[in-house]
Amino acid sequence: MTEKQLDELFPEMTLNKNSRARKKCLVVYLRKKGYQREEVAELLRIDEDTVTNYTKKYDESGLQGLLEENYHPPKSQLEPYTEQLKELFKKQVPHTVNQAIEMIDKETGICLKPSACREFLRKIGMKCRRCGVVPGKAMDDDKQRQAQQEFHDKQLQPTLDEAKQGKRTVLFVDAAHFVMGAFLGMVWCFVRLLLPSASGRKRHNVLGAYDPITHEAITVTNDTYINQNVFCEFLDKIANAYASSGRPITLILDNARYQKCQSVANKAKELNIELLYLPPYSPNLNLIERLWRFVKKLSCKTIYIKINDF
């Protein structure tokens, strides 16, 4: 091999943006420098036949022939299901790659590795994006009032009547989040007041169940977050608290996602607890909302500070 040929291989071996092209040139360069086929294959961790094929291609067609890209990656197993999965992901957006893997497996019977799943999602035009917020549109006022009235007359009131007669335990369930921060109002002043505020974003979460008959509440608290696992533990606590009464238990709750998942439904069924979901946009029907409003009012303090204090 001439020095000119080595000189043309070297730039492609180091500067070519295509990693496969760089490897091809390196294989030929090492072979022409006197390395045996087995040595090159071991050094680069490739098959010996691949070394032979690259070298033969260079000898027959030169550098241009060697750099031709004839590699065609194998077709994805999911190719026949592409449109079907697109429609699925439009209706139900996966939050994580693992969730997408589960959805694909359930829909097609094909179980992907996380890297293959990410590649497939990108291929069909999906990206991991931060969600945005737009003003929500509530139900039409007349329809909302009608839905609330129907729920109240047919489900809520009969259930409460049973509770008054001692035949059933009814609990109103909701979560409240108390944030360590300053809630600033407006004051008359000569210069803008800057008030000291608690730093950080720490908050205290309370998941509660209010009994309108006994006026007692059951709560679980944490400073992280409330999810389906926390809610299932909460169901256990409720079941244990009322185990001696022997009465059936009904929970009145809103449509929060962590309260409507399958694991919560299974847990409630296991504990023989009925879950009665309120119509959308109906906090006025959940009595514990009034308790949270009262507690938040007590926990917020109005502080008047003189300008001289700064």
HELIX and SHEET records of a PDB file:
HELIX    1   1 GLU A    3  LEU A   15  1                                  13    
HELIX    2   2 SER A   19  LYS A   32  1                                  14    
HELIX    3   3 ARG A   37  LEU A   44  1                                   8    
HELIX    4   4 GLU A   48  LEU A   67  1                                  20    
HELIX    5   5 GLU A   79  TYR A   81  5                                   3    
HELIX    6   6 THR A   82  LYS A   91  1                                  10    
HELIX    7   7 VAL A   97  THR A  108  1                                  12    
HELIX    8   8 PRO A  114  LYS A  123  1                                  10    
HELIX    9   9 ASP A  141  PHE A  151  1                                  11    
HELIX   10  10 HIS A  152  LEU A  156  3                                   5    
HELIX   11  11 GLN A  157  LYS A  164  1                                   8    
HELIX   12  12 GLN A  228  ALA A  241  1                                  14    
HELIX   13  13 ARG A  257  GLN A  259  5                                   3    
HELIX   14  14 GLN A  262  GLU A  270  1                                   9    
HELIX   15  15 PRO A  283  LEU A  285  5                                   3    
HELIX   16  16 ILE A  288  SER A  299  1                                  12    
HELIX   17  17 ILE A  307  ASP A  309  5                                   3    
SHEET    1   A 5 GLU A 216  ASN A 222  0                                        
SHEET    2   A 5 ARG A 203  ASP A 211 -1                                        
SHEET    3   A 5 THR A 169  VAL A 179 -1                                        
SHEET    4   A 5 ILE A 249  LEU A 253  1                                        
SHEET    5   A 5 ILE A 273  TYR A 277  1                                        
END                                                                             
